[in-house]
Amino acid sequence: MNEQEFLAAYDPRAYPSVAVTVDVVALTIRDGALHLLLIRRGEAPFAGHWALPGGFVRPDEDLTSGARRELAEETGLGGEALRRVHLEQLGSYGAPDRDPRMRIVSIAHLAFAPDLPDPAAGSDADEAIWLPVTALTSRQLAFDHGRIIDDALERARSKLEYTPLATRFLAAEFTISELRAVYETVWGHPLHAGNFHRKVLSVPGFVESTGASTERGGARGGPRARLYRAGDARLLHPALLRPAREETVR
């Protein structure tokens, strides 16, 4: 039997049915706090529970396209604004009992962006909100989304150590203080301003000076702050370790 004959005789119904979904852990910083995009499900299963934006992958799209579509539907982002969002695969989640409908494997994605707009709930959701990650314990989550969120937060915190991902939470031009605020917000720890400034500028390709400064000094006066942009480094060497991890390697 050649391949054409094999495919003509192939019957997918002879195998157990499995569906594929995408879920998106979208993170942004609002009012100085790390926020997560959640929707309140309007339909069973888990009606009334909070969940990550996501859905079934359509036959004509790949996984990344499906994740971007779901993110666009919940945030209203489109075009160039959506393309500027950093999106990466987080992991696959396929426990047999994770969804009561059938065997469903979810490919979770992690998204970062600055100043994402207020969400608008899609047709299958009652509500969509940006929730501070510190308030997650107050929400009843659907499926295994609690585990996915935990994995995503750890991925985000660790990637800030060895990649320039923190710059994706900021505008195109930023100060070192604004960059430090991202680290403090995502890690949940205050950082020494002088040490952080020295470490950032010692990492080749992490940031580069624009040659410009802010229009005015800080809230307490003083000189205007220098403005930087993201450099061309893909990995940070040396890495910027979290305070707890920094203690363990000494």
N, C-alpha and C positions, 0 to 999 in steps of 0.2 A: 504494500500500500504506500503510494507516494504521499507527500504532504498535503496536496490538494484533496485527495480522496480521504485522508485522515480528518481534515478539517470539516469536510462535508458530512462525515459520519459522526463527528464529535457532538455529544449531547451534554451541555453543562448541567442539566437537571439530574444527571447521575451523581452529582457531588453535592455535599451540604451547601446551603446558601450562606454566603457571607457578604455583608455590605461594608462599604468604606465611607467614613465621614472625616471631616476636618474640624478641629476646634482651635480657637485662637486665644492665646493669653496676651492681651494687649495692655501694655504698661505705659503710663505717662506720668509726668509730675505736674500736680496742680496744687496751688496754694502751699507750696513747700512740702508736699507729701506725695509719696508714691501711691498711685491709683491704678485700679484694675477695672477693666470693662466687664460688666456682668449683665445678663438679661434674666428677667423673671418669666419662666415658661408659661405660656398660655394654654398649652395642650398636654395631654398625657403622652408618654409617661412623665412622672414627676411634675405634674401641673402645679404651679404656684411655687416651685423650688427655683433657686437661682442657679444659673448655669453660664458657662462660657459661650460666646457667640460661635456658632458652628452649624454644620448641616451635612447632608449627603453630598458626595462628590458627583457632579453631573457626568454623563457619559462622554461629553465632548471636551472635558477640561482635565488638566493635570492637577496634582495636589496643591501646588503653589497658587495656581489660578483660582482654585476653589477657596483657599484660605483668604486670598485677596478679595474675592467676591463677598465672602461672608463679612470680612472686616468693613468693606465699603457699605454693605447694606445696613450695618449697625451704627456706623460713624458718619455716614454721609460724605466721606472722602471720595475723591475721584481724580482722574487725570494725573497731573504732575504731583499733586499733594499726596496721593496714594503711593506713587512710585518712590517718594522720598522716605516712606516708612520702612524701617529695617525689619525684614521678615525672614525668619529662619525656622527650619524644622527643629522641634524640641525632642520628640520621641514618638513611639508607637505604643498604643494601649489596646490590648486585645484579650483581656480576661474573658472567658466564656460567658460569665454572668454579669458583665458590666452594663448591659442594656437588656431590659426584660422583653423587648420585641423580638429579637433574633440575634444571631452572632454578628456583632458590629465591631470592626476595628477602626479606631480613631487615630489619625495622624495629627498630633498636636503641633501647633506652630507658636512661636514667640515673636511678638511685634513690639517695637520701640518707636516712639516719636514724641516730639515736643508739642505741647499745646493742642492736643487733639480736641475736636469740637464736642459739644454736648451730643450724646448719642440719641438716636431715634429708633425705637423698637421696631423690628421687622414684623411681618404679618403673623408669625407664629409666637410672638412674645407679647406679654402684657406691659412690660416696662424695661427700660434699659438705663443703666446708671454707671457713673464712674464711682467706684467704692474705694476708700482708703484701705490699703492692705491690712492695716492695723485693726480694721473693723470686720475682717472676714469671719471671725468666730461667731458673729451675730447673725450670720446668714446660713440657711439650710441649703446645701448644695446638692445638685442632681448628679446622677451617675457616679463616676470616679473623679469628678472634677476637682475635688479637694486635693487628691494626689497629684493631678496634673499641675495645679497651681503651685503646690509645694516644690515640685521639680522645676517649674519655670522660674520661681523666685531664686532658687539656689543657682540655676544656670545664669540668671541675670547678675547676681552678686559675684559669682566667680568670673564671669566674662569681663567685668569691670577691672579685675585684677590684671589680666594679661592681654586685653584687647582695648582699642580706643572707643569702645562702644558707648561710653558715657557721653561722647560728643554728639551722639544721635538724639539725646534728650534736649539739646540746646539749639539756639538759632545758629545761623552760619558764622556769626562773629560773637565771641563771648569773652568774658574775663576769667582769670584763674579762680577767682572767688565763686563765680557761677558754676564752674566745673567742679570745684570742691563741694558745692551744695548738692550736686547730683550724687557724688559719692556718699556724702553723709546721709542723704535721703534714702538711697537704695540699700546701703549697708546698715543704716540705722545706728550709726556711731558718729560722734563729733570727731573732727580731725584737726590737728594742729596746723594752723594756717601757714606758718613759715615753712614747716617741714614738707607740707603738701606742695607748696609752690616750688620748692627746691627739687623735689622728686619729679614733678611733672616736666620741668624744664631740662632735667637730666636724661630723660628718655628720648632717644633719637627718633624724630618723625612723629611724635605724639601730637604736638601742637606747633604751629608756626605763627610768628608775629605778623599782624596785618600792617604794622607801622602806624596805626591809629590808636586813639585813646577814647575813653568815654567822654561825653560832653561835660560832665561835672564829676566832682569827687564823690566819695561815699556819703552815707547818711550823717556821719560825724565830721564831714569836711575832709580836708587832706587832698593829696594830689589825685589827679584823674588816673583811672586804672587803664592799663594797656589792654588792647583787644587782640585776641588770637582767633585762629581758625584751625580746623582739624588738619593734621599733617597727613603724610602718605603712608605711615606705618600701619601694618595690619596686626602686628603683635607688639606688645610692650616688653622691652628688655632694657633694664630690669623691670620686673612686674611690680605693680602697686598692690601690696598685700593688705588684706583686711587686718585691723588691729589685733584681733584674736589670733589670726594665723601668723602674723608677724612675730608674736611672742613665742610661738611653737618652733619657729625655725632659728631662733637665736641660740 
